[in-house]
């Protein structure tokens, strides 16, 4: 279930990343700036500003405006012209501001501008029911004052502008939801992985664990390399727990799960108003991990634009939040992980060589499960105990046929796949019985080499299975293999098996394949 959610989330984040590469927050801001630039000459006015309602609905902020630069002006809903337009949903025209008091006097003092006349129109959402902001123009040329024709024109402009604001708000909400979902999934996966032990019966794993024990005692940066599902984050936590920083935070971040245009704010944090939707300041992951360990999973996916900033963090131990000149100091240990060769990424120009050498103090390679057969049976027993306790179920263990099948499986998903396979088997096995091959997933059965189940005296020779059950288990494996070899073509699979297509359909229905 978690892996399915993870894949779906990954697809969502990849799509969001593609959208944001072509139409990100910066482009939304530029779009607003374009309106602010063209509206004054179009309406024979001196200035223009765009405001949006803040996230709490208690005030408005000028996002862009003539003469305010990168600063923002916060206006109250009560006592300001823009607040009145948003609250009432009606346009506001004031052609003699010098004789009235209000918030415009405060902004004039801040900007050094003299407001004489104003026309302000609310910006409605796509449905027309919700008001998300307002656009206003100041000082009609030659002090002629704004008239009905001006109001109609600005209302038409506001209708087009509403689409841009809707995109900004929806874009921000989706990205924020995606980030929160990724964090929750990471916490769930971490809780799940806490029950996935680092078994070291094999010589290969024993060697890795001994190296990990040694490096945990020294504050060097570590890179862990291994296929997906081998336990890279578990090993990183093992190193953290064995270090002097064990009482400080361990912060895990998947670099592949963060869209590029959010990467800087995610790691370095941001100040209030640094970009659209930044209603409050936020600490970045670097500060969260300060004093402890920052684990960067899928480091090969770190964008080139972010790599110089991380190089500065490694060299100088400092950085600045987005929208601020304040220098933050970081005291942290960095552990990276990758399922790819970083050296190749360097040669292809996708990873900076200077950052590569900064990260690569020590390299630990986690072997895939198919290279550590001695660990499969102990892992199975550990997972079985944990899953049975979690499901409230009592089972009698594994059949010899199943353990033989497991040892023949290439396990492309490694330890994580083994854990999920055992969860499936526990769910499908009646209480008090042995776990059997016939309840394995079709994905597992089709991945086993034909030689592993076709040879005489192989996995289905002898053991606890009775003859009928043994035949059924063998048929399941052979059917799954035939369908895999033919890409799901049932006619060709039936021909490979030497049976009719109708006979294959009957067996598929019987075995629920």
N, C-alpha and C positions, 0 to 999 in steps of 0.2 A: 504493500500500500504506500509506504513512504517513498519507495523508489519510483512508483508511478507518479506520485505528487511531485517528486524531485524532477523527473523528466518533463512533466507538464510545465513546471515552474521554469525550468531551463529554457524550454521553447518560448514561453511567454517573455522571459527576460531577453532572449536573443532577438525576438521581434521588436520589443521595446527599444533595444539598443539600435536596431536598424532604423526605426522611426526617428529616434533622437539624433542619429548621425545626420539625418537630412533635415530635421525640423525640431531642433532642440530648444532649450530655454533661451539661449542667446538669440536665436532667430526670432523667437516670439518677442523678445525685448526690442530687437531691431525693427520688427514690424510696428510696434507701438511708437517707436521713435520716428518711423516714417510718417505715421499719422500726425504726430505732433509737429513735424517739420512742414508738411504740406498744407495743413488746415489753416494756419494764420494768413498766408497769402491768398488762399482760396476764399476766405471769408473777410478779407480786408481787416484783420485784427492783428494786435501786437503779439499776443502770446496764446499758447494752448497747453493744457495739462490733462492727463488721464489719471483717474483715481479708481481704486478697487476697494471693495469692502473687505476688512480684515477677517481672519478666520473665526474670530469670536463674535463678529457682527456688531461690535460696539464702536467702531471708528473706521476711518478711511485713510488710505495712504496714497500719496501721489507716486505712481510708478515711474512715469516719465513726464517731463514738462520743459517748456522753454525757460532757459535761464536758471534751472536748479541743479544742473550738472548731475553728479551721481548721488546727491543727497536726496532724502525723502522728506515730505511734509506730511505729518499726521494731523488729520482734521477730525474734530468731533462730529458726531451725527447731529448733535444739538448745538446751535449757535453758528453753524457754517452754512454757506450757500450750497456747497456740494453735498453736505449732509442732508439739507432740506430736500434737494432733488432726489437723493437716494431714498430717503424716508417716505416721501409722498408719492414718488414715481412720476412726478410732473416736472416739466422744464421750469427753470427759474430765470427770469430776466430782470436785471437791475442796471439801469442806465445812469444812476446818479449816486455812486458809492461814496463819494466824498461827504455826503450828508447823512450817511447811515453808519452805524457801528456794527462790529461783528468780527468774525475770525479773519476776514480779509485784511484787517488792520495788523493782525499779528504776523501774517505771512509777508505783508509789505515791509514790516520792520526786519524780518529775517532775510529777505531777498533784496531790499533796497529799491523795490519796484513800487510804483504808484498806481493802484487800481482805480479806474474811473467808471468802467462799465463791465458787465459780465453777463454771459449767457451760458447756462449750465443745463445739460440734458442727461437724464439717466440712461445707463446702458443695461438693457435687459438681456436675460439668458436666451438660449435657443428657443425655449417654449414661450417666451414673452411674459411668463408669470414671475420669475425671480429676477431681482435686480442685482447685478454683480458689481456695478461701479458707475462712474459718470465721466463725461468729457465736458470741459468748459473752455471757453475762449474769453480773453480779456481785452478791453479797450478797442472798441471799433474806431477805425481811422477817422480823423477829422472830428472825433467826438460826436459822430452822427447817432450813436446809439444802435443797439441791435433791434431788428424788427422781425415781423412774422416770417418773412422770406428767409432770414438768417436762421430762425428757429427750425423751420422745416428742413433746411439744408443740413443743419447740425444733427437733427434727428435721423436723417438718412445716413449720415456718416456714422452715427452711433450704432445703427443697425448692422453695418458692415463690421464695425469694430467689435461688436459683441461676439462675433465668431472667433476672433483672435483671443479675447479674454476667456471664452469658454474653453478653447484649446489649451490655454495656459493653465487654467484651474484643473481641468480634467487630466491633463498631462502630469501635473504635479501630484494629484491624488493617486493616479495609477502607479506612478513611480514610487510614491511613499508606501502604498499598499504592497507593491512588489518587494520593496526593501524589508518591510515588516514581515511579510510572508517568508522571505528568504531567511530572516533571522530566526523566526519560529521554527522553520524546517531544520535549520542548523542546530537549534537547541534540541529538537526532537531526535535528530539523527545522533547528536552527541549522547543523549540519554540512552538511545538504543545501542550505541557503540560501547557505552560503559559496560554493557553485558557481553561484549564481544572480546574475549580475552586475547592477549598476545601469547599464544601457545608456542613453546620453544623446544619441542621434542626433536625437531629436525636440526641437523648441524648448521644449515644455512641460517635459520632463525636464531639459534643460540649465538652465532657469531655476530649477527646484527644487534641483538640485545646487549651483548657485552660491550660493543662499540658505543651503544646508546648510553649505557651506564657510565662509561668513561667521559663522554662529552657532556653529560649532564652536570658533572662536577666543575666544569670550566665554562666561562661566559662567552663561548664562541658561537657564531652564527652557524646554523646547520641547514643543509638541504637534504630532504628525504625524497628519494625517487622510487616510484613503483607504480604498478598498474592500479586502475580504479578498484576499490574494494579490498586492497591489501592491508589497510589499517594505518595509513600514513598519519592521520590525526591522532590515533591512539598512541602511536610511537612518539609523536610530538608532545602529547600530554605526559607520557612516561618520562621524557627528558625534563619537562618542566617540573614535574613532581619530585624528581631527584635532584633539583637544583636549589640554590639558596633563595630563589624567587618563588618557591612553592606556595608561600602564603599570600602571594600577590596575584593579580588577575591573569588568566589565560584567555586571550581573545582570539577567536578563530574567524577568519574572513576568507570567503571563496572569491578570488579575483575574477573568475569567469562569470560570476553571478551578478556583477555590478555593471550597469551601463557606463560607457566611457565618460559621458558628460556628468555623471554623478560621482565619479571616482574620487576627485579631489575633495569634495565636500564630505564624502563618506569617511575618508581617512583623516583629513585635517580639521573637519568641522567647519562651521560657518557662523557668521554674525547675523543678528536679526536684520532683515532687509537686504542681505547679500544678493538675493535673487528672488524672483517671483515665487511666493509660497513660503519663504523663510520668515514665518511670523515670530519665531523666537530663536535665540542662539542655541547651538548644539555642539557638544563636544564630539571630536572625531575619534576613530578607533585607536589612533596613535596615543592620544591622551588617556583613553580608557585602559590601554595596556601598559601605561607608564608604571615602572616599578616591577612589571611582570614580563610576560611573553606574548608576542604577537605572532600568530601562526597564519601564514599566507599560503592558502591552498591554491593550486593551479597558477603558480607564479608565472608560468610561461605566457599566460593570457593578460599579464599586466600591460596596458597600452604604452606605446613608446612615449606618448606625451606625458605620462606619469613617471616614467623611469628616472629622469633627472631629479625630480622632487624626492624620490625615494633614495637616490644616491646622496642627496644632501642630508637626509635623515640619518643615513648610515655613517656619513663622514663627519657631520657637525652635530648630530643629535638635536636638530631643531627644524621648525617649520612654522607656517603662519596659517590661521584659519582663513577661509574664503571670505572676502569682504573686509579684511582687517590687515593692518601693518604690524600687529603685535606678534612678537616672536615667542613661540612656545618651545620649551625644552623637553626632550623626551629621554627617559631612562628605561630602555626596554631591550629585551633580547628578541631577535627575529629568527624564527624557524620557518623555512619555506618547504613546499612540497610540489611535485610535478609528476605527471604521468608520461611526460615526454622528455627527450634529451634537450637540455637547455643549450648545450654546445652547438647543436644544429640550428637552434633559433638564433644564436649569435652569428653563425656563418651566413644565415639567410637575411640578416639585417633586421630581425624582429625583436632582438634583445641586445641591449648595450653591453659591450664587452667589459667596461669598467664596473658596471653594476654586477655583472656575472661574477667577476673575481672578488668583489666585496661580499657577495652572498656565499660563495663557495669556500668557506673555511674548512668545513667537514662535509663530506657527502656520504649519506647512508642509503644503501640500496635494499629495498624490501623485496624479497623474492615472491613471485606469484605462487598461488596455492598449488598449481600443477607441478611445481618444482620442490614441494615439501610434503610428499606423501605421508611421511611419518606423523605429520600434524593433523591429518584429516580425521582419524578415529578419535583422538583426544578432543578435537574441536566438536565433533559430533556429539560426544557424551556430554560435554559442557553445555552446548546449545540445547540438547534434549532436556537436561535437568532444568535449565532456566525457563524454557518454553513451557514445559509441563507445569512448573510452579506458577507461571503467569496465567496459563489457561485453566489451572485447577484440574489437571488430568493425570492419570497414572497409566503408563505404558510399560511394556516389558523390554524395551530396547530395540536394537536394529537386527534385522536378519543378515546372515552372512552374504546373501545375494546383494542386498542393498549396499553394504559396506564395500563389496567388490565393485559394484557399479560406481560408487562415489570415487573410489581410487582410480577408476578408468576415465572419469569425467575430466575434461580439460579446464573446467571452472573459469570461463572468461570473466565472470563477475567476482571471482576470488572468494574471500571469506564472507563478504556480504551476501553473495549469492547462496553460499552454503547455509548461512543462517536462515535466509528466507525460505530455502527449500525445506529445511527441517520444520519451520513453522507451518508450512503447507502440509507436510506429512503428519505432524501431530494433529492438525485440524481434521484430517481425513481418515485417521486411524481410530477404530473403536477402542474404548477403554480396555486395558488388560491385554492387548495384542501387541505383536511386533510390528515395527515399521517395515513396509514392503516396497519393492520397486514399482509395483503397478500404480501406486499413488503419487509417483514422481510427476513433475510437470513435463508437458510435451517438449518444452524448450530444453530441459536437461536430457531427456531421452534421445532427442535428435542430435545432441552434441557429442554423444558417446561414439567413439570409433566403432565401425562394424566389427573389427577383429576382437573387440572387447566382449561382445555378446554372441558371436557366431561360431566361435571355436568350440570343439567338443571338450567338455570338462571345464568350460568357462564358468561365468558367474552363476549360471542357473543349474549347474550340475550339483546335486546333493543339497544339503542345507535343510532349513526348516520348512521350505515350501512343499506342499503336496503336489502331485503330478498335474492336476488340472490348473492349480494356481500358477505353477511354474510355466505351463504352456501359455496361460493368459498373459503373464508378465513378459514372456519372450515375444508373443505376438504384438503386445503394446510397443515394445522397443523396436521391433522390425518395421511395424507400420509407421511409427514416428520417423524412423530413419529413411524409409522409402519416400515419405511425403517431403522430408527435408531435402533429399537428393533430387527430387523432381520439382522443387519450388511449389509444392502444394497441388500439382497436377494429379488428380485422382486416377485418371485413366492410365497414365504412365506408371504411377505408383502401383496400381493393381497388376500391370504387366510385369513389373520388377518382382513383385511378390508371387507371381504365378497363379493369381486368382482372378475371378471376374470382377468387373467394376461393381456389380450389384453385391457380390460377396464382400468387397471392401467397405461399401456403404453400411452393410449390416454390422460389420465389426466396429466401424467407427461409432455407430449408434450404441452398440452394446458396451463399448468401453468409454463412451462419453468423450471421444477425441474430436 
